[in-house]
Amino acid sequence: MSDLAFQSRMEVVHQHISIRHLEQLTHLDLQRQAPPRLPEDDEIILADLNELKKWSYDNMDAIEAAKASSCHGGPNGSRIDWNNVFLSFMETCASYLRDNSLLIKAVDAYREGDNEKALELYNKSTADIKALAKIWGMGFEMFADLVDEAPSGHSWWNGPFCAGFYSLDQTKPFIGGTDPGRMAEVLVDSNYQFVRAEGVLYNAHVSEGVYTGLFGKFKSAPQTPMALITEAVAEVARASDKTSVLHVTGHSLGGSYSTLCFTEFLRYSTIGQLPAKCSLGDIYTFGSPRLAQRDLGDRLVADLKIGSSWRIVNANDLVPQVPPIKFSLVTGIFNHIDGGMKIFKDKPTEKLPSELGTKPPSRIWPKPSELKAHQTDAYYLSWRNAADPKGFIQDEEVVED
């Protein structure tokens, strides 16, 4: 199939996914005001469109190399590919650019029966993301919004959603799913109660807040966000004549959502339910907090064969230490999944030891002023150092997260 024929098919897929997404959002009581700000919100700065464009143009060789490999670094245990890390990182950074105010107006228009205006506003809400994806030679689709229950019990709609980037080059098709989230909420302890995932995620014990985001439902909505994500991935994959390699990525709380999403795709692959014409590749998370007991990580170790798991942690980023061990003593021990790599802006990358079956070092909740290393610009600077061909990975040494 030619690239033009694929893009023509994707126009139809876009219409299907857009209407389904708008239909999902009609089941949510949209808040006309932003949710209450947390002190941490003022401490977290994200890269804007101009900055992301500069990063893209400065590193087009890395983007092209990642596309050539379908952003897949090989079977579990392969050496990390920093080009793939960069493209995955840029995908999750780009997702923060969505204009939620325009999306709310799109939902209003859809409820009023003005589908033409709804779709126009819907497309404008992600215009900046699509502009960035175009630089990369890729397309973009929103898949579904996630259920977000605030600690007060009120249902706030404030931005957590799952989206996908896809290659326009049909010689090496791939799909990258990404989940941005409200980063300040990683420091709210009521998000970290364990729940057993019945019938999904290998029945593992995971953080209730993140679990609800993917497997809960908006009021009266017929499908969970995970079901909508799977349906959207299947449609994008069917638009290609070749098998697409699927990778998943996310930053901060989005890294937690991405881990659960990837784990469920892995479970699908073991029981023959991964969408047709899809092959599961890698997961790349950046600054993700802990989100599960060891049973989730153990299943990833046991079942992840074709793809790899990479958990990128910036030096001095305290969010991956959330929740602290003192909190875990009440709820049960939280363990990170394997594949941890610690990156620095001025020294070699270090491989992190496995946490599975251990009690992580005792920490306290990070303060808002301690979040600078969690910001996207800090991760970018450290990636540049890690990707420097003069750098190296200390494979024989491990350090504490």
JONOR-V845058 format. One record per pair of residues at least 12 apart in sequence whose ideal C-beta (glycine too) atoms are under 7 Angstrom apart, sorted by the first residue. I is the first residue (numbers start at 1). J is the second residue. Records with the same first field share a line. If there is no record, write none. Layout:
# JONOR-V845058
I->J, J
This chain:
# JONOR-V845058
1->170, 240, 241
3->168, 169, 170
6->170, 239, 240
7->168
9->239
10->139, 239
13->235, 236, 239
14->141
16->235
17->141, 143, 232, 235
18->119, 122
20->228
21->142, 144
22->106, 107, 110, 118, 122
24->144, 145, 218, 221, 228
25->107, 145
26->107, 110, 111
27->218, 219, 220, 221
28->157, 218
29->155
30->104, 107, 157
31->156, 157
34->158
35->150, 156, 158
38->184
39->368
40->184, 187, 368, 371
41->184
43->368, 369, 371
44->183, 184, 371, 374, 375
45->375
46->96, 376
47->93, 376, 377
49->97, 128, 132
52->90, 93, 94, 132
53->132, 135
55->90, 380
56->90, 132, 135, 136
59->86
62->83, 86, 387
63->87, 136
65->83
66->83, 84, 86, 87
67->137, 167, 169, 172
68->172
69->81, 84
70->172, 174, 245, 281
71->84, 87, 88, 174, 176, 247, 281, 282
72->245, 247, 281, 282, 307
73->282, 308
74->308
75->305, 306
76->304, 305, 307, 308, 309
78->308
80->310, 341
82->383, 386, 387
84->282
85->284, 310, 312, 383
86->383, 387
88->176, 247, 249, 284
89->286, 379, 383
91->165, 176, 178, 249
92->178, 180, 249, 250, 251, 254, 286
93->376
94->129, 132, 133
95->129, 163, 178, 180
96->180
97->128, 129
98->125, 126, 129
99->125
100->159
102->121, 124, 125
103->122, 125
105->121
106->118, 121, 122, 125
109->121
126->140, 142
133->165
137->168, 169
138->165, 166, 167, 168
139->166, 168
140->163, 165
141->163, 164, 232, 236
142->161, 163
143->162, 163, 164, 228, 229, 232
144->161, 162, 225, 228, 229, 232
145->160, 161, 225
146->160, 161, 162, 213, 214, 225, 257
147->212, 213, 216, 217, 218, 225
148->160, 213
149->212
151->188, 190
158->182
159->180, 182
160->179, 180, 181, 182, 213, 257
162->177, 179, 225, 229, 261
163->178
164->176, 177, 232, 233, 236
166->236
170->240, 242
173->240, 242, 244
174->244, 245, 247
175->233, 236, 237, 244, 246
176->247, 249
177->229, 233, 246, 248, 261
178->249, 250, 254, 258
179->250, 254, 257, 258, 261
180->251, 254
181->252, 253, 254, 257
182->253
183->252, 253
185->253
186->252, 253, 289, 319, 322
187->322, 365, 366
189->323, 327
191->207, 209
192->207, 323, 327, 331
193->208, 331
194->206, 207, 208, 293, 331, 332
195->208, 211
197->211
200->215, 264
201->260, 263, 264, 267, 296
202->267, 299
204->292, 293, 295, 296, 299
205->292, 293, 295, 332
206->260, 291, 292, 296
207->256, 291, 292
210->256, 257, 260, 291
211->260
213->225, 257
214->226, 257, 260, 261
226->261, 264
229->261
230->275
233->246, 275, 278
234->275, 276
237->275, 276, 277, 278
238->276, 277
240->277
243->277, 278, 279
244->277, 278
245->279, 281
246->265, 278, 279, 280, 281
247->281, 282, 283, 284
248->261, 262, 283
249->284, 285
250->285, 288
251->286, 287, 376
252->287, 288, 319, 374
255->285, 286, 287, 288
256->288, 289, 291
258->283, 285
259->283, 285, 288, 291, 337
262->283
263->296, 300
265->280
266->280, 300, 303, 304
270->303
279->306
280->306, 307
281->307
282->307, 308, 310
283->309, 310
284->310, 312
285->311, 312
286->312, 379
287->313, 314, 317, 319, 320, 374, 379
288->311, 320
289->319, 320, 322
290->322, 323, 334, 335, 336
292->334, 335
293->332, 333, 334, 335
294->335, 356, 357
296->337
297->335, 337, 338, 356
298->356
300->337, 338
301->338
308->339
309->337, 338, 339
310->339, 341
311->336, 337, 339, 340
312->341, 343
313->340, 341, 342, 352, 401
314->343, 373, 378, 379, 382
315->342, 343, 344, 373, 382
316->373
317->373, 374
318->366, 370
319->366, 374
320->401
321->363, 401
322->366
324->362, 363, 364, 365
325->359, 360, 361, 362, 363
326->362
333->359
335->355, 356
336->355, 401
338->354, 356
340->352, 401
342->399
343->382, 383, 385, 386
344->382, 385
345->381, 382, 385
346->385
348->391, 392, 393, 394
349->386, 391, 393
350->394, 397, 399
351->393, 394, 395, 398
352->398, 399, 401
353->398
361->400
